[in-house]
């Protein structure tokens, strides 16, 4: 049992030492971030880069929409052509059947 307590004690000390180092590192990083945020030129550059990225995203979406519309129009054209062919074939069959009926009368 004593060995277990010694391991736990070491683990606890190790944990708290790591936590202390982590807290110090976090504080340093937080200070760097705060100082960076205070610089006006950094904020302006960040906002500009955000606007540029947003413009690229919107441009990509619009290109995707246009491509989708184009594909949709092409698909609709194909569907229309197929429907016209079916209608023409049906009209031909009706004419054939009408001719058969009129020849029997």
Secondary structure, DSSP 4 states (H G I P E B T S, - for coil): -HHHHHHHHHHHHHHHHHHHHHHHHHHHHHHHHHHHHH-HHHHHHHHHHHHHHHHHHHHHHHHHHHHHHHHHHHHHHHHHHHHHHHHHHHHHHHHHHHHHHHHH-
